Amino acid sequence: MKKVFLFGYYGFGNLGDELLCAYYTSLLGAHFPELKLIILRDKPNEQEIEYKTVSRWNLWQLSKMMAPGDLLVGGGGSIFQDATSKRSLFYYLGLLRLAGWRHLEIILAGQGLGPLSSLGRRLVGPYLNSALGISCRDQWSLATLVEMGVNRPLLYLGVDPLWDFQAPELLFKPAKRRYRPSALGFFFRKEERKRKQRLLFRLKLRFEGLRLITLFPEDYPVAEVVSQEIGASPPLLLTEVRDLAAIAPELTMVIGERLHGLLLAAKYGLPGIGLSNDPKIKAFCQQMEWPCFSWQDLCVENLMVMAIEEVLSDLGSAEQQVLQKRTEMEKKAREERDWFLQLIEQTLVK
């Protein structure tokens, strides 16, 4: 029986990455039941009966499990980057090298490339050229591949895979709003704490409601402290989509430092604004035609306030635009899903 090894930033508690894992696990299990699916996680789940999970760190064990003709599938995320961790990048490159040594086909789906240092680009390019196919979630990532000289794999420009994520039917239907006219949700990261505290305090004074929302456990303690300092309600830690479903009807719009926070909010029909130095946030906002600012922008606090006021001044139009964009992005995600499944089918018949 052929095996599929699925990897990503799985098992660390980040909601976006856990949803990506669930998405690709469901997709592969439904369309290729004849394959043995093996998930690489930080901590294996020995209670799982539908598929096998193994430690992502035990490369020796993985080497013994891999055999020629098996598949290594990268399922979404920004894993090929060295802005937050060079060790993480070296791990993923080592995994690709192991797969090549064991004669596995490599398919990388829904990828966000970078940010990469000049050294990182020199290292990553040759490894990615060993893949059979790579789909990118935005134009910036695809351009990064081209700049690195990655031209051997089949390349596909798509969108983030979570646009194709299927939750219970009612979850992503725009609900009748219970919100105040200017209730803001802020997807929070722990970085830039001091500047962020000043911005959030100003937003709380200027608008009627402000709620900090975290998708990653490491962000929550800092968000809790900042919420207390500015006199806001306790932050919310999202551990599953239902947590956002509970609060979405109370929000007018969102501000995002987390890509998948912005994406999930858009699936609920909420307008948004990006705030991050990370190019993946800028790329997503370009796709959605949303404003996006970085901490390097001069007078970023003033820019944010003006952008929020502009959205609130014509909220109905902003919400309608989000729903139209959501339809477009979900269609592109389905097309990318078909490309991904066809590529695996073609690989299996070789």
Phi and psi in degrees as a GROMACS rama.xvg file:
@    title "Ramachandran Plot"
@    xaxis  label "Phi"
@    yaxis  label "Psi"
@TYPE xy
-71.476  152.591  LYS-2
-118.645  148.739  LYS-3
-118.248  121.159  VAL-4
-98.6483  113.424  PHE-5
-100.99  126.696  LEU-6
-134.813  158.124  PHE-7
179.478  -161.951  GLY-8
-88.7438  66.9131  TYR-9
-102.264  140.544  TYR-10
95.6953  9.81492  GLY-11
-108.312  3.93584  PHE-12
90.9434  0.625305  GLY-13
-78.0762  120.888  ASN-14
-58.1505  -45.2736  LEU-15
-57.2518  -46.4121  GLY-16
-69.7248  -34.24  ASP-17
-67.5013  -34.2769  GLU-18
-69.2992  -37.2023  LEU-19
-61.8216  -42.3156  LEU-20
-60.9542  -45.729  CYS-21
-63.7382  -38.6151  ALA-22
-63.5754  -51.9689  TYR-23
-71.6548  -31.9522  TYR-24
-62.6087  -46.1702  THR-25
-64.9465  -42.0644  SER-26
-63.9035  -48.5092  LEU-27
-68.3733  -39.6299  LEU-28
-65.5537  -37.1546  GLY-29
-74.0316  -37.0439  ALA-30
-96.6093  -20.2259  HIS-31
-133.935  64.0905  PHE-32
-65.6422  -16.4784  PRO-33
-78.7963  -10.6672  GLU-34
-92.7955  149.904  LEU-35
-90.2862  117.196  LYS-36
-94.4446  127.827  LEU-37
-126.098  122.065  ILE-38
-101.286  129.136  ILE-39
-91.597  118.65  LEU-40
-131.5  164.85  ARG-41
-61.718  -46.522  ASP-42
-128.839  117.124  LYS-43
-61.1614  147.82  PRO-44
-101.485  98.3008  ASN-45
-72.3165  -13.9332  GLU-46
-84.2365  -11.6479  GLN-47
-69.8002  130.027  GLU-48
-109.874  -20.0842  ILE-49
-78.0856  -28.4682  GLU-50
-153.513  167.857  TYR-51
-98.0081  138.171  LYS-52
-115.379  141.773  THR-53
-132.912  162.326  VAL-54
-69.4596  127.977  SER-55
-67.2933  -18.8862  ARG-56
-87.1299  -19.0544  TRP-57
-89.8957  78.2404  ASN-58
-65.8236  -27.4394  LEU-59
-65.1803  -44.1391  TRP-60
-63.8897  -41.8529  GLN-61
-63.2959  -40.1761  LEU-62
-58.934  -40.7624  SER-63
-70.6827  -27.4482  LYS-64
-81.5859  -27.4046  MET-65
-76.8059  146.554  MET-66
-144.23  151.895  ALA-67
-52.5406  135.705  PRO-68
97.685  -15.2408  GLY-69
-73.2237  171.042  ASP-70
-120.321  141.628  LEU-71
-112.621  118.991  LEU-72
-118.272  122.758  VAL-73
-91.1029  118.463  GLY-74
-104.134  81.1433  GLY-75
75.8738  171.52  GLY-76
97.456  174.927  GLY-77
-106.876  67.0196  SER-78
-88.3927  -24.7521  ILE-79
-95.9187  79.7267  PHE-80
-153.877  156.097  GLN-81
-130.416  20.5992  ASP-82
-74.1588  -36.9329  ALA-83
-98.5614  -28.5782  THR-84
-161.577  121.105  SER-85
-77.3117  -31.7211  LYS-86
-60.7955  -41.1069  ARG-87
-61.9838  -43.6008  SER-88
-61.7452  -44.2745  LEU-89
-62.1259  -35.1672  PHE-90
-61.2687  -49.3721  TYR-91
-66.5061  -36.9259  TYR-92
-65.4285  -37.3837  LEU-93
-63.9512  -37.0347  GLY-94
-65.2275  -42.2791  LEU-95
-64.4674  -39.116  LEU-96
-64.6717  -40.5984  ARG-97
-62.0739  -43.7877  LEU-98
-62.5613  -40.0473  ALA-99
-65.294  -39.7185  GLY-100
-63.6768  -35.0002  TRP-101
-91.0944  5.97749  ARG-102
64.7565  45.0922  HIS-103
-95.1871  147.363  LEU-104
-79.0788  142.118  GLU-105
-117.262  126.742  ILE-106
-126.248  126.714  ILE-107
-114.852  117.547  LEU-108
-116.415  144.691  ALA-109
59.683  37.3531  GLY-110
-85.4149  141.563  GLN-111
-111.287  113.639  GLY-112
-91.285  132.813  LEU-113
87.757  -179.996  GLY-114
-69.7141  144.926  PRO-115
-127.447  136.287  LEU-116
-70.394  171.192  SER-117
-60.9386  -38.25  SER-118
-65.724  -43.181  LEU-119
-59.2969  -41.3284  GLY-120
-63.3016  -40.6646  ARG-121
-65.6733  -34.7413  ARG-122
-76.4992  -42.0538  LEU-123
-73.6427  -40.3422  VAL-124
-49.192  -54.6754  GLY-125
-61.3623  -35.507  PRO-126
-67.2527  -43.0782  TYR-127
-68.6687  -25.4991  LEU-128
-67.8668  -12.4217  ASN-129
-84.3467  -6.59142  SER-130
-78.3396  153.978  ALA-131
-77.5033  -39.9799  LEU-132
-155.173  149.391  GLY-133
-137.935  126.078  ILE-134
-108.302  138.4  SER-135
-110.513  147.075  CYS-136
-88.549  -5.62017  ARG-137
-158.866  163.007  ASP-138
-63.0828  -35.1843  GLN-139
-61.846  -41.4998  TRP-140
-67.3985  -41.1263  SER-141
-63.5649  -42.0024  LEU-142
-62.6005  -36.3397  ALA-143
-62.0392  -41.9153  THR-144
-59.7951  -46.9294  LEU-145
-62.2768  -42.6161  VAL-146
-63.3855  -29.7603  GLU-147
-83.995  -1.6135  MET-148
80.4362  21.9629  GLY-149
-81.9357  105.666  VAL-150
-136.53  -1.37427  ASN-151
-83.5501  -38.751  ARG-152
-72.0879  161.361  PRO-153
-70.6869  126.921  LEU-154
-108.671  142.849  LEU-155
-140.563  131.359  TYR-156
-95.4943  114.343  LEU-157
-125.109  -145.447  GLY-158
-135.189  -179.456  VAL-159
-63.5652  133.301  ASP-160
-57.6122  -26.2978  PRO-161
-69.2498  -10.1376  LEU-162
-64.9658  -22.266  TRP-163
-97.5215  1.55306  ASP-164
-66.099  128.919  PHE-165
-107.58  109.042  GLN-166
-95.5653  175.231  ALA-167
-49.6437  143.128  PRO-168
-50.9465  -40.9582  GLU-169
-75.4183  -16.3559  LEU-170
-61.6781  -41.4882  LEU-171
-101.619  16.6903  PHE-172
-85.0019  129.03  LYS-173
-56.2214  122.548  PRO-174
-89.6716  160.684  ALA-175
-64.5377  125.429  LYS-176
-70.7244  138.12  ARG-177
-108.755  8.03849  ARG-178
-78.8351  160.828  TYR-179
-76.0808  161.205  ARG-180
-58.9844  -20.0069  PRO-181
-139.932  44.5542  SER-182
-82.3881  121.786  ALA-183
-109.948  136.047  LEU-184
-103.463  133.252  GLY-185
-121.106  109.805  PHE-186
-77.5995  113.733  PHE-187
-103.554  137.235  PHE-188
-116.139  154.382  ARG-189
-76.1169  -16.7502  LYS-190
-70.494  164.035  GLU-191
54.0795  44.3916  GLU-192
-61.2735  -47.7682  ARG-193
-65.0221  -47.6381  LYS-194
-63.8597  -37.687  ARG-195
-66.7194  -37.5384  LYS-196
-60.7971  -42.4846  GLN-197
-64.3962  -43.219  ARG-198
-63.6083  -46.3024  LEU-199
-65.5117  -36.9151  LEU-200
-64.0184  -40.0003  PHE-201
-66.0626  -41.8128  ARG-202
-63.704  -38.4042  LEU-203
-64.6494  -39.3763  LYS-204
-70.6586  -36.9162  LEU-205
-78.941  -34.7491  ARG-206
-117.061  166.102  PHE-207
-76.1742  -31.9618  GLU-208
-143.877  145.363  GLY-209
-145.858  128.378  LEU-210
-131.706  122.023  ARG-211
-81.6478  136.865  LEU-212
-130.248  132.464  ILE-213
-119.404  146.61  THR-214
-110.773  -8.98059  LEU-215
-127.46  127.694  PHE-216
-53.6175  -34.4037  PRO-217
-66.5895  -21.8896  GLU-218
-80.9041  -22.3286  ASP-219
-64.4586  -47.1351  TYR-220
-57.1057  -39.7317  PRO-221
-68.9388  -41.1451  VAL-222
-62.1161  -35.3296  ALA-223
-66.1958  -43.2142  GLU-224
-64.7062  -45.95  VAL-225
-63.3282  -40.5348  VAL-226
-58.9987  -41.7615  SER-227
-65.8992  -40.7902  GLN-228
-66.4976  -33.067  GLU-229
-98.192  0.827328  ILE-230
74.5919  30.2784  GLY-231
-95.8997  169.841  ALA-232
-63.6512  156.334  SER-233
-56.9087  145.708  PRO-234
-70.3841  165.079  PRO-235
-113.412  129.133  LEU-236
-99.3425  115.811  LEU-237
-83.1733  119.785  LEU-238
-110.485  -13.7482  THR-239
-155.126  165.636  GLU-240
-61.7997  -32.6058  VAL-241
-59.7974  -27.977  ARG-242
-63.6983  -39.7581  ASP-243
-72.9814  -34.0837  LEU-244
-59.7751  -33.3927  ALA-245
-70.2846  -31.9314  ALA-246
-101.224  -19.9779  ILE-247
-54.4487  -42.3225  ALA-248
-64.3956  -16.7045  PRO-249
-91.7958  -4.95693  GLU-250
-103.379  147.629  LEU-251
-89.8348  -43.0435  THR-252
-160.716  173.392  MET-253
-130.817  155.523  VAL-254
-120.314  134.167  ILE-255
-128.565  129.276  GLY-256
-107.486  -0.575643  GLU-257
-121.544  122.175  ARG-258
-54.8708  -51.0427  LEU-259
-75.4343  -17.7047  HIS-260
-66.0211  -46.8998  GLY-261
-61.3823  -42.5098  LEU-262
-64.3247  -47.8441  LEU-263
-63.8396  -37.9306  LEU-264
-62.3932  -40.9759  ALA-265
-63.6602  -34.0483  ALA-266
-66.0806  -23.8086  LYS-267
-89.1048  2.07254  TYR-268
85.3306  16.4423  GLY-269
-90.1029  128.649  LEU-270
-65.8517  157.708  PRO-271
-147.791  168.157  GLY-272
-136.883  134.875  ILE-273
-88.7562  147.613  GLY-274
-145.44  97.8641  LEU-275
-170.737  153.42  SER-276
-84.6503  -9.20822  ASN-277
-77.6865  126.304  ASP-278
-62.9479  -21.8913  PRO-279
-68.1155  -30.842  LYS-280
-69.422  -43.02  ILE-281
-62.1121  -42.2184  LYS-282
-63.7225  -41.4025  ALA-283
-64.5979  -43.9371  PHE-284
-64.8002  -33.6769  CYS-285
-63.418  -41.2114  GLN-286
-61.7503  -38.5389  GLN-287
-87.8013  -7.92988  MET-288
59.7786  44.2445  GLU-289
-104.795  154.154  TRP-290
-65.1324  151.888  PRO-291
-148.524  133.23  CYS-292
-127.323  160.018  PHE-293
-123.685  166.134  SER-294
-71.5758  -11.1225  TRP-295
-82.5749  -14.0698  GLN-296
-66.1758  135.922  ASP-297
-67.2263  138.639  LEU-298
55.1223  43.2472  CYS-299
-61.1069  -31.5387  VAL-300
-63.0474  -44.4233  GLU-301
-64.3883  -41.2217  ASN-302
-61.9161  -41.1059  LEU-303
-63.9291  -46.0628  MET-304
-60.8618  -43.9481  VAL-305
-65.1321  -39.3228  MET-306
-66.6508  -40.1128  ALA-307
-63.9394  -44.623  ILE-308
-62.975  -35.1472  GLU-309
-65.8186  -41.4536  GLU-310
-63.4119  -45.5177  VAL-311
-67.5082  -24.7071  LEU-312
-69.1209  -24.0598  SER-313
-141.961  64.2383  ASP-314
-63.8159  -38.1314  LEU-315
-59.7041  -43.7118  GLY-316
-65.9449  -39.7064  SER-317
-63.1791  -42.2026  ALA-318
-66.108  -40.0902  GLU-319
-64.0781  -39.1348  GLN-320
-63.3825  -39.194  GLN-321
-61.877  -44.3044  VAL-322
-64.069  -38.1847  LEU-323
-65.4491  -43.9951  GLN-324
-65.0716  -37.4469  LYS-325
-59.671  -43.5004  ARG-326
-60.88  -44.4184  THR-327
-62.6223  -45.516  GLU-328
-68.6946  -38.52  MET-329
-65.3615  -36.4864  GLU-330
-64.4007  -44.4888  LYS-331
-64.0217  -36.3508  LYS-332
-66.3235  -37.8944  ALA-333
-65.3947  -39.4816  ARG-334
-63.9361  -40.5879  GLU-335
-67.0076  -37.9203  GLU-336
-59.5425  -42.8306  ARG-337
-63.4355  -41.1202  ASP-338
-60.2469  -45.2723  TRP-339
-61.9272  -47.1673  PHE-340
-66.6434  -39.3087  LEU-341
-65.5523  -37.2637  GLN-342
-64.3446  -40.533  LEU-343
-66.534  -41.9561  ILE-344
-59.2391  -43.7345  GLU-345
-64.8532  -35.372  GLN-346
-68.2122  -38.1914  THR-347
-71.0129  -25.6496  LEU-348
-89.1683  -1.99971  VAL-349
